[in-house]
Structure formats: C-alpha cells, structure tokens
Amino acid sequence: MILPEEICLFSGFIENIATIEQVDEYIEYIEKVINGTNENFEIELYATSLLIKKDVTIVEKFIRIEVPHENTIETKQFIELLLV
C-alpha cells in the first residue's frame, strides 16, 4: 500500500498484518478506545509501535534511518485503512 508521505509509516505496519482475524482484532481494540472502554491501546509489531487514542493514532518506526520516524492519523481514518 502506497500512502502519502505524511502517513507513509502506516503502510509498513499494515503490510505486516498477517490475517483477516488480526485486522478484526485490531479494529476491536480501536473500537474499545473510541467507545471509552480503554483510554488508549498500544500495539507493537516487529519494529513498529502503534499508539491508538480516541482521536488520533500514532505510528512510530524504531528502525528507520531517514525521517519521519513517526506519523499521526485520525483514528477513524486508520480503521478505514485497515479495512482496505
């Protein structure tokens, strides 16, 4: 998946999701944050960390020479990316 530079790190995270079940699991976590069941939720997948908050989701790439090392997107938009 090729995304604009301002959210390019999300493509690497999404490419590492192995199954539809894993996507469904992540969407369930996101919905719990949006609904207020959890304040936030963090997922680490390989060298990437994803911090899900109610309004924004932040991805951080630990092993990256060039910038950016971090991208932010609206949480609802991140769900849409997962569903693609």
VMD Tcl script that builds the backbone (N, CA, C; Angstrom):
set m [mol new atoms 252]
animate dup $m
set s [atomselect $m all]
$s set {name element resname resid chain x y z} {
  {N N MET 1 A 0.848 -1.171 0.000}
  {CA C MET 1 A 0.000 0.000 0.000}
  {C C MET 1 A 0.891 1.231 0.000}
  {N N ILE 2 A 0.676 2.113 -0.955}
  {CA C ILE 2 A 1.450 3.353 -1.040}
  {C C ILE 2 A 0.579 4.492 -0.529}
  {N N LEU 3 A 1.076 5.158 0.496}
  {CA C LEU 3 A 0.337 6.253 1.125}
  {C C LEU 3 A 1.123 7.551 0.993}
  {N N PRO 4 A 0.456 8.695 1.177}
  {CA C PRO 4 A 1.171 9.975 1.151}
  {C C PRO 4 A 2.263 10.011 2.227}
  {N N GLU 5 A 3.282 10.809 1.984}
  {CA C GLU 5 A 4.442 10.888 2.885}
  {C C GLU 5 A 4.049 11.146 4.335}
  {N N GLU 6 A 3.029 11.996 4.574}
  {CA C GLU 6 A 2.666 12.343 5.945}
  {C C GLU 6 A 2.082 11.175 6.740}
  {N N ILE 7 A 1.696 10.092 6.049}
  {CA C ILE 7 A 1.197 8.901 6.758}
  {C C ILE 7 A 1.840 7.615 6.227}
  {N N CYS 8 A 2.993 7.730 5.589}
  {CA C CYS 8 A 3.637 6.596 4.924}
  {C C CYS 8 A 4.006 5.451 5.864}
  {N N LEU 9 A 4.291 5.727 7.108}
  {CA C LEU 9 A 4.703 4.671 8.031}
  {C C LEU 9 A 3.559 3.706 8.348}
  {N N PHE 10 A 2.323 4.146 8.163}
  {CA C PHE 10 A 1.194 3.256 8.406}
  {C C PHE 10 A 1.173 2.101 7.413}
  {N N SER 11 A 1.670 2.323 6.199}
  {CA C SER 11 A 1.671 1.250 5.205}
  {C C SER 11 A 2.554 0.091 5.651}
  {N N GLY 12 A 3.690 0.392 6.237}
  {CA C GLY 12 A 4.564 -0.668 6.742}
  {C C GLY 12 A 3.917 -1.477 7.843}
  {N N PHE 13 A 3.213 -0.800 8.730}
  {CA C PHE 13 A 2.512 -1.502 9.803}
  {C C PHE 13 A 1.434 -2.411 9.215}
  {N N ILE 14 A 0.641 -1.872 8.311}
  {CA C ILE 14 A -0.467 -2.631 7.734}
  {C C ILE 14 A 0.042 -3.826 6.934}
  {N N GLU 15 A 1.138 -3.666 6.218}
  {CA C GLU 15 A 1.703 -4.771 5.437}
  {C C GLU 15 A 2.144 -5.940 6.308}
  {N N ASN 16 A 2.436 -5.695 7.567}
  {CA C ASN 16 A 2.869 -6.761 8.476}
  {C C ASN 16 A 1.710 -7.483 9.152}
  {N N ILE 17 A 0.491 -7.075 8.894}
  {CA C ILE 17 A -0.665 -7.771 9.447}
  {C C ILE 17 A -0.889 -9.017 8.601}
  {N N ALA 18 A -0.873 -10.177 9.255}
  {CA C ALA 18 A -0.844 -11.441 8.531}
  {C C ALA 18 A -2.214 -11.982 8.130}
  {N N THR 19 A -3.259 -11.726 8.913}
  {CA C THR 19 A -4.544 -12.377 8.655}
  {C C THR 19 A -5.705 -11.398 8.828}
  {N N ILE 20 A -6.834 -11.770 8.272}
  {CA C ILE 20 A -8.074 -11.007 8.458}
  {C C ILE 20 A -8.458 -11.011 9.940}
  {N N GLU 21 A -8.213 -12.112 10.617}
  {CA C GLU 21 A -8.525 -12.199 12.046}
  {C C GLU 21 A -7.730 -11.180 12.845}
  {N N GLN 22 A -6.496 -10.962 12.448}
  {CA C GLN 22 A -5.654 -9.973 13.125}
  {C C GLN 22 A -6.204 -8.562 12.885}
  {N N VAL 23 A -6.665 -8.280 11.676}
  {CA C VAL 23 A -7.300 -6.987 11.378}
  {C C VAL 23 A -8.522 -6.803 12.262}
  {N N ASP 24 A -9.368 -7.837 12.338}
  {CA C ASP 24 A -10.573 -7.774 13.169}
  {C C ASP 24 A -10.228 -7.526 14.637}
  {N N GLU 25 A -9.168 -8.169 15.107}
  {CA C GLU 25 A -8.719 -7.984 16.492}
  {C C GLU 25 A -8.294 -6.534 16.726}
  {N N TYR 26 A -7.539 -5.950 15.794}
  {CA C TYR 26 A -7.088 -4.560 15.939}
  {C C TYR 26 A -8.269 -3.599 15.901}
  {N N ILE 27 A -9.228 -3.857 15.024}
  {CA C ILE 27 A -10.415 -2.999 14.952}
  {C C ILE 27 A -11.190 -3.069 16.259}
  {N N GLU 28 A -11.254 -4.238 16.869}
  {CA C GLU 28 A -11.926 -4.381 18.165}
  {C C GLU 28 A -11.226 -3.534 19.232}
  {N N TYR 29 A -9.900 -3.545 19.247}
  {CA C TYR 29 A -9.145 -2.709 20.191}
  {C C TYR 29 A -9.441 -1.232 19.952}
  {N N ILE 30 A -9.446 -0.834 18.679}
  {CA C ILE 30 A -9.696 0.567 18.331}
  {C C ILE 30 A -11.094 0.987 18.779}
  {N N GLU 31 A -12.063 0.146 18.540}
  {CA C GLU 31 A -13.443 0.469 18.937}
  {C C GLU 31 A -13.569 0.627 20.452}
  {N N LYS 32 A -12.817 -0.172 21.215}
  {CA C LYS 32 A -12.837 -0.029 22.671}
  {C C LYS 32 A -12.271 1.310 23.110}
  {N N VAL 33 A -11.272 1.800 22.381}
  {CA C VAL 33 A -10.705 3.119 22.691}
  {C C VAL 33 A -11.700 4.216 22.310}
  {N N ILE 34 A -12.277 4.113 21.129}
  {CA C ILE 34 A -13.236 5.124 20.674}
  {C C ILE 34 A -14.444 5.185 21.602}
  {N N ASN 35 A -14.903 4.023 22.058}
  {CA C ASN 35 A -16.084 3.963 22.922}
  {C C ASN 35 A -15.784 4.309 24.383}
  {N N GLY 36 A -14.509 4.478 24.730}
  {CA C GLY 36 A -14.140 4.859 26.083}
  {C C GLY 36 A -13.904 3.704 27.035}
  {N N THR 37 A -13.993 2.460 26.557}
  {CA C THR 37 A -13.700 1.308 27.406}
  {C C THR 37 A -12.233 1.322 27.836}
  {N N ASN 38 A -11.353 1.667 26.897}
  {CA C ASN 38 A -9.923 1.831 27.178}
  {C C ASN 38 A -9.532 3.269 26.859}
  {N N GLU 39 A -8.630 3.829 27.644}
  {CA C GLU 39 A -8.172 5.197 27.382}
  {C C GLU 39 A -7.324 5.251 26.123}
  {N N ASN 40 A -6.444 4.274 25.961}
  {CA C ASN 40 A -5.629 4.127 24.760}
  {C C ASN 40 A -5.192 2.671 24.673}
  {N N PHE 41 A -4.553 2.320 23.574}
  {CA C PHE 41 A -4.085 0.949 23.390}
  {C C PHE 41 A -2.839 0.996 22.536}
  {N N GLU 42 A -1.850 0.190 22.898}
  {CA C GLU 42 A -0.601 0.164 22.142}
  {C C GLU 42 A -0.368 -1.226 21.566}
  {N N ILE 43 A 0.033 -1.250 20.297}
  {CA C ILE 43 A 0.359 -2.488 19.605}
  {C C ILE 43 A 1.788 -2.367 19.109}
  {N N GLU 44 A 2.602 -3.392 19.345}
  {CA C GLU 44 A 3.946 -3.439 18.785}
  {C C GLU 44 A 4.005 -4.607 17.820}
  {N N LEU 45 A 4.429 -4.320 16.607}
  {CA C LEU 45 A 4.516 -5.326 15.560}
  {C C LEU 45 A 5.845 -5.142 14.854}
  {N N TYR 46 A 6.729 -6.096 15.048}
  {CA C TYR 46 A 8.091 -6.026 14.535}
  {C C TYR 46 A 8.762 -4.762 15.065}
  {N N ALA 47 A 9.243 -3.891 14.222}
  {CA C ALA 47 A 9.965 -2.692 14.677}
  {C C ALA 47 A 9.078 -1.458 14.655}
  {N N THR 48 A 7.780 -1.671 14.834}
  {CA C THR 48 A 6.819 -0.578 14.763}
  {C C THR 48 A 5.919 -0.581 15.986}
  {N N SER 49 A 5.650 0.602 16.507}
  {CA C SER 49 A 4.734 0.760 17.632}
  {C C SER 49 A 3.559 1.609 17.173}
  {N N LEU 50 A 2.365 1.197 17.575}
  {CA C LEU 50 A 1.149 1.914 17.222}
  {C C LEU 50 A 0.443 2.296 18.513}
  {N N LEU 51 A 0.229 3.586 18.733}
  {CA C LEU 51 A -0.480 4.076 19.905}
  {C C LEU 51 A -1.833 4.596 19.451}
  {N N ILE 52 A -2.882 3.904 19.889}
  {CA C ILE 52 A -4.241 4.256 19.495}
  {C C ILE 52 A -4.859 5.076 20.617}
  {N N LYS 53 A -5.277 6.302 20.273}
  {CA C LYS 53 A -6.004 7.170 21.190}
  {C C LYS 53 A -7.378 7.421 20.584}
  {N N LYS 54 A -8.265 8.031 21.345}
  {CA C LYS 54 A -9.628 8.223 20.872}
  {C C LYS 54 A -9.674 9.005 19.553}
  {N N ASP 55 A -8.919 10.080 19.454}
  {CA C ASP 55 A -8.992 10.942 18.274}
  {C C ASP 55 A -7.891 10.703 17.253}
  {N N VAL 56 A -6.713 10.293 17.707}
  {CA C VAL 56 A -5.585 10.096 16.795}
  {C C VAL 56 A -4.875 8.777 17.075}
  {N N THR 57 A -4.246 8.276 16.039}
  {CA C THR 57 A -3.406 7.088 16.153}
  {C C THR 57 A -2.019 7.476 15.667}
  {N N ILE 58 A -1.009 7.076 16.426}
  {CA C ILE 58 A 0.379 7.446 16.135}
  {C C ILE 58 A 1.170 6.175 15.864}
  {N N VAL 59 A 1.867 6.149 14.746}
  {CA C VAL 59 A 2.746 5.030 14.442}
  {C C VAL 59 A 4.186 5.530 14.540}
  {N N GLU 60 A 5.025 4.701 15.149}
  {CA C GLU 60 A 6.443 5.044 15.290}
  {C C GLU 60 A 7.276 3.878 14.793}
  {N N LYS 61 A 8.188 4.163 13.908}
  {CA C LYS 61 A 9.086 3.152 13.347}
  {C C LYS 61 A 10.410 3.254 14.082}
  {N N PHE 62 A 10.820 2.155 14.747}
  {CA C PHE 62 A 12.036 2.178 15.562}
  {C C PHE 62 A 13.308 2.118 14.721}
  {N N ILE 63 A 13.265 1.359 13.645}
  {CA C ILE 63 A 14.460 1.181 12.819}
  {C C ILE 63 A 14.219 1.880 11.490}
  {N N ARG 64 A 14.639 3.128 11.434}
  {CA C ARG 64 A 14.464 3.915 10.207}
  {C C ARG 64 A 15.538 4.987 10.204}
  {N N ILE 65 A 16.298 5.020 9.138}
  {CA C ILE 65 A 17.387 5.985 9.045}
  {C C ILE 65 A 16.855 7.360 8.654}
  {N N GLU 66 A 16.012 7.392 7.633}
  {CA C GLU 66 A 15.503 8.678 7.175}
  {C C GLU 66 A 14.271 9.087 7.982}
  {N N VAL 67 A 13.981 10.365 7.973}
  {CA C VAL 67 A 12.791 10.872 8.656}
  {C C VAL 67 A 11.616 10.771 7.712}
  {N N PRO 68 A 10.412 10.683 8.155}
  {CA C PRO 68 A 9.984 10.770 9.551}
  {C C PRO 68 A 10.057 9.416 10.251}
  {N N HIS 69 A 10.160 9.451 11.554}
  {CA C HIS 69 A 10.138 8.245 12.372}
  {C C HIS 69 A 8.750 8.019 12.961}
  {N N GLU 70 A 7.879 9.009 12.813}
  {CA C GLU 70 A 6.554 8.968 13.428}
  {C C GLU 70 A 5.542 9.646 12.512}
  {N N ASN 71 A 4.355 9.043 12.406}
  {CA C ASN 71 A 3.234 9.635 11.657}
  {C C ASN 71 A 1.991 9.588 12.514}
  {N N THR 72 A 1.073 10.513 12.270}
  {CA C THR 72 A -0.187 10.586 13.008}
  {C C THR 72 A -1.342 10.654 12.014}
  {N N ILE 73 A -2.428 9.982 12.373}
  {CA C ILE 73 A -3.631 9.983 11.546}
  {C C ILE 73 A -4.837 9.961 12.483}
  {N N GLU 74 A -5.981 10.428 12.017}
  {CA C GLU 74 A -7.196 10.321 12.817}
  {C C GLU 74 A -7.532 8.840 12.995}
  {N N THR 75 A -7.966 8.473 14.174}
  {CA C THR 75 A -8.219 7.071 14.483}
  {C C THR 75 A -9.275 6.468 13.562}
  {N N LYS 76 A -10.321 7.198 13.261}
  {CA C LYS 76 A -11.353 6.671 12.359}
  {C C LYS 76 A -10.800 6.447 10.952}
  {N N GLN 77 A -9.879 7.280 10.517}
  {CA C GLN 77 A -9.238 7.076 9.217}
  {C C GLN 77 A -8.363 5.824 9.243}
  {N N PHE 78 A -7.754 5.544 10.390}
  {CA C PHE 78 A -6.929 4.345 10.489}
  {C C PHE 78 A -7.785 3.088 10.343}
  {N N ILE 79 A -8.971 3.099 10.916}
  {CA C ILE 79 A -9.881 1.959 10.723}
  {C C ILE 79 A -10.160 1.770 9.233}
  {N N GLU 80 A -10.407 2.866 8.531}
  {CA C GLU 80 A -10.669 2.772 7.092}
  {C C GLU 80 A -9.491 2.161 6.339}
  {N N LEU 81 A -8.258 2.515 6.731}
  {CA C LEU 81 A -7.078 1.919 6.106}
  {C C LEU 81 A -7.017 0.416 6.366}
  {N N LEU 82 A -7.329 0.015 7.575}
  {CA C LEU 82 A -7.312 -1.411 7.905}
  {C C LEU 82 A -8.323 -2.200 7.090}
  {N N LEU 83 A -9.427 -1.587 6.770}
  {CA C LEU 83 A -10.488 -2.277 6.040}
  {C C LEU 83 A -10.213 -2.388 4.538}
  {N N VAL 84 A -9.225 -1.633 4.056}
  {CA C VAL 84 A -8.923 -1.664 2.606}
  {C C VAL 84 A -8.302 -2.960 2.229}
}
mol reanalyze $m
mol bondsrecalc $m
mol representation Tube
mol addrep $m
